[in-house]
Structures are given as structure tokens and as C-alpha cells.
Amino acid sequence: MNQMSHNIPSLATATRSIGAILVDSGKLSAADAERILRQQKENNLRFGDAALLLGLLTEQDIAVALAQQYNYPYLLKGEGSVAEEVTAAYEPFSPQVEALRILRSQLMLRWFAGDAGQKTLAICSTGRGEGRSRLAANLAVIFAQLGERTLLIDADLRQPRQHTLFKVDDKLGLSSILAGRCGLEAIRTVPEFPNLALLPAGPVPPNPQELLAQPAFLQLLETASARHDVVLIDTPAAALYGDTQTIAARARAALILARRHRSSLAATRQFAEHLGQLGVNLVGSVLTEF
């Protein structure tokens, strides 16, 4: 079966029939498409209903074709180069992803409102295992699905995860750029999501905090902001390292994450107050329950 990344970005896609999309993707043969069209005409059915009646397609096949027709990219499980815990890439109609869309809407209203200086956002929390990387990856996907030119930067130079979530190598990345070993070629486009780019962390350096404090990091964010609509930054655990405060200060804005029954309320409150003292815009907070 052909890989179905469902990411046809052109306006022409919206005018193509579901049948043409399914034939082009290899899900239907031309002969089967003709059978469905005959059934559709004889019984006054929609194309999808006729295909289901004949047993030639599944409801998921039809949902995928509709997503292509409306330029809404997502993947089928078992396909693509994105880990399945990036739920937005695989289950765009699930309650969990609907909650992420609500969060996206709030972020669009509160921060990403069109101001040229409001394009970067650090995703922060105090401890390990609270879901920062997963939230950042999912948000990046749903911003890209909205049509926003999105860049996800893995600035956790201690225990990076985005390269595993998007299944790319991390031989070059943020640390490589900051150390002067490479340029913006370290940024990768995620093939299945044409509006999404990823800058992995790169090799773990011996001096993460010093690298992030360099002017080169701020310059990188300024360049990224000029080329993208949304720049999301994954960060390390704030209670363990000082990197997060540096990243948030450079980004100028932070979304604070806490995990139910795991995060310390006192530590989270103290961290938020500290960011406020640094002049960081606290765009909001999220309570997760993975």
C-alpha cells in the first residue's frame, strides 16, 4: 500500500473527487472506482456510501480521502515517519486532539495574533516526565494542519526527544548551529506535513547553558520568526537546569505545563513567578493527564 500522508497542499486538491484521490493514492483500482460510480448512480448514493456497500473501502479510507480533499493532512497508524504518541498526526478527530485544537485557538488569540514579535513560544514545565515534548510535538502538528508555517525546535540539549518522535537523525541540530558547525540546513521539513519543519537538538553538548546564552540563539529565533508563522520550542526540566529560563527569556513567551498527580504545584507556581520577573509573557498554563 502506498504511504498516505494526505498532504496535498495545492488548491487543485479541493476540486478533485474522492474517487480520483483514492485511485491516485492506490487505495482503489480504476475498475473498482467504475463499479462504485455505477452503484452510486443506480441507487442515488454518495460515493463513499456506495463504496462501503460494495465492501471496497473502509470508513477510515473515506475519512482520509475527505481530509485530502480539504487539505487536512494526517496519517494512518503504521504509516509515516511520526511516532504514534503524536496523536494529532493519527487521530485528528479524537477528543484529545479536539482539546489540543481548543488550546491552539487560545494560543492564536493570546499570542500568535499576527504581531511580528509574537511568533516564538517556549513549552515549559518543572520536572521530567510531565509531557513537554509530547505536547510540543502535537501542537506543532495541529498548527501545521491549520496551514501555519510551523517550526518546532528541540532546545532540550540534555535529554532531547523530538528526533525520536519524528524519527529523524540528530547528527546535526540546534547544538550544531550554536557551535558554528552547520547552518539552517539542520532544519528538516516533515514530509507528511508540508507546513511543519523540525530543528532537532543535535548532539548533546558538554555546555548546553552556555550555548543557549550565546547571541547566536537569539539570532536563530529572529531568523526563524521571519520565515515561519509559529515557532514552538521544547525545553528541559526547569527544576533541574537553568536552560529553560534562558530559552523562555529569548522566546519572550512561555506556556507552562503541569501533569496531574505528578507535578509539584509549589514548584510550578515558583517557576511561573520567576519567569514573570524575567519579563517573559506567561501565555497560559496546561494541566495534562497522560
N, C-alpha and C positions, 0 to 999 in steps of 0.2 A: 504494500500500500504506500502511495506517495506520502511524504511528510506534509501535513496540512497545517501550515502556520497561520492561514486565514488572514493574511496581512496585505491584501491588495489595496494599495494606497491611492490609486487613481480615481478620478471622478467617474470614469467609464465603468468601474465595477458596479456602482449603484444602479446602472441601467441594464446590467446583464441579468438574465433569468436565472432562477435557482438551478434549473436543468443544465444550463450551459456551464455554470460554476462547478457542478458536480461531475460533469463529463470531463471538464478541463483538469479537475483535481484527481481523476482516476477512480472516483467512487462509483461512477456509472459508465457503462458502455453506451455507445450511440444507439445500439439496438434496444437496450433496456429503456433508454430515455424515450424512444419512439413508443414502446409499449405503455409507458406511463402516460404519455401525451394522449394516446388513444383512449386509455381508461379515464383520463381526466375529461376528455370531450364527451365520451359516451355517457358518463354518469354525473356530469356537471360538478366535478370535484376540483379542489385546489391540487396543484401539482404534488405537494407533499402528502396530502391525504391519499391520492391515487397511488403514490409510491409505497406508502405504508400498507395499503390494501393488497398490493401485489407482493409485498414482502421483499422489495428490492432495496429499501433503505430503512434505517432506524430513525427514531425521533431525534437522536443526537446528531445524525448525519444532516438532517434538515435544519436543526438549530445552527449547526456550523455553517451551512450554506447561507442561511439568513444573515449570520454575523458577517460573512464575507460581503454579502450584498450591501450591507450598511457600513462597511469599512470598520468593523469592530473586531480586531484580531484577538484570538485566543487559541489554545491548543487542546488537543485530545490527550488524555493520560496515556503515557507510553510513547508519546511522540515529542519531538523538540528537544532543545538543549537547556531546559529550565527545570530545576528541581521541583517536585510536586508540592513541596511545602510553600511554594509561591502560589498560593491558592488562586489569586486573581488571574493567573495565566491559564488555569484549567477549569475553574468553576465560577465563571463570571456572574452566574445567576443565583449563587448561594447566599443565604442570609449573612454569612461572614463577610463576603465581598460587598454586599449591599451596605453593610456598616462602614466598610472602607470608603465607599463612594460618598457616604454622608460626611465622613471625615475629610475627604478630598474637597467637597463643596465648602466646608467650613474653612479649610486652608486657602481656597481660592478667594473667599470673601475677606478673610482676616489678613492674609499676607500676599499671596500671588495675585494681586489685583491690577496688574499692569504697570506698576511703578518699576522703572528700570533698576532701581536699587533694591528691589524686593524679589529676588529670584532664588536666593540660596537659603536653605533651611537645614539645620543640624538635627538629627534624630538622636535623642539622648536619654539615658537612664543611669541610675547609680550603680547597679550591680550586674553581675554576669547572669546569663540565662533568663533575662527578662523579655527577650523578643525584639530587641532593637533591629537586628539585621533582617529578620523576617518582616517586620513592619516596613522598614525602608524599602525592601525589595518589592513588596506588594503595592506600596504606594507608588513606586516608580512605574510599575506596570499599569496601574489604573490611570495615572496621569498620561502615560503614553497612549492608552486606549482612548482617552479624551481628545487626542490629537495634539497635546502639548509636547513640544520638543524637550525631552526629559533626559537629564544626565544624573546617574547615580554614582557617587564617589564613595569608595570604601576607604575611610580615613582611620579605620581601626588598624593601626600599624603594629598592634600587639597580637591579636588573635583574629585576623580577617576572615570573613565568611562569604562575601559576595561572589568571589570567584568560584566557590563551590555551589552556590545557589544558581548561578548562571552557567556553570560548567565550562569555564574558560581557564586557561593557564594564567599564573600570576608571575611569570618571569619578568614582566615589565608592568609598572603601575605607578601609583601615586609616589611611593618612595623613590622610584627610579627618576621621575620627573624632578622631585625636590632635590635629589642628589646630583642632578645635571647629567644623568646617564642616558636620558632619552627626552623626546618632546611629546607633543599631543598625539603622536601615533599610538601611544599606550591606551588611548580611549578606543573602546570597541563598540561597534553597533551590534545590538542583539538582533540576529537575523529575523526571528519570528515577530518582532515588534519594531517596525521601521522608525518609530518616533522615540525609541529608547536606546540610549548609549550608556556604557558602563566603563568606569575607570576603576579597575581592581586596585587593591592596596600595594601590590608588588611584593618583592622580597622583604621579609621582616628585618628592619634595620636595627643597629645597636643603640641608636639615638632618636627614637620617634619624636619625643617632645621638642628637641632642638630643631629637627627638620620642619615640623609643623609651625614653629615660631618664626621661621625664616620669611622674608618678604616674598619669596617665590610662591608660597602657598596662597597668599592674598592675591598675588598677580594671576595665579591659576584660576581662582574663583572669579575674578573680574573677567578674564577671558571666557570662562565657561558661561557666565551670565550674559555675555554679549552674543553667544552662539545658541543659547538654549532658553526656553521659557521657564523651566523648573530645574533647579539643581538641588538634589537631596544628598545629604552627607551622613553616612553611617559612622558611628563613633565608638570608642571603647568605654568600658565601665567607668563612670565618673568618680566613684568612691575609691577606685584603685589607682587611677592615673590622672595626672593634671592635663593630659592631652585634650580632654573633652572641653574644658573651659576655653582653651586656646582656639579650638575648632569653632565653637559656638560664637566666640567673640569675632572671629574672622567672617563667619557666615552672617552675623548680625541678628540671627533669629534662631529659636530652638523650639522644638516640640518635645515635651518631656513625657516619657513612657514609664508606667508602673505596672507591675504584674500582680494580680490578686493573689493573696496568701504567700507572696514571696518578697516583694519589695518592701523596704522599710519606709513608712510614712514620714518619720522624722528626718531620715537621710534625704528623701526626695524633697521635702519642704526646704531643708537647709541648702540643698543644691540649687533649687529654684531661686531662693533668695540671693545666693552667691552670683548666679547668672544675671539677675536683675541689677546687682551692684556693679557688674561689669558693663552694663549698658546693653545687654542682649535683650532683644524683643522676645518675650515669652508668648508665643503664638497660641499655645494651648497645652493641654495635658490629655493623655490617653490611658485608660485602665484596660489592660488586656487580661484574658483568661484562656491561655492556650491549653 
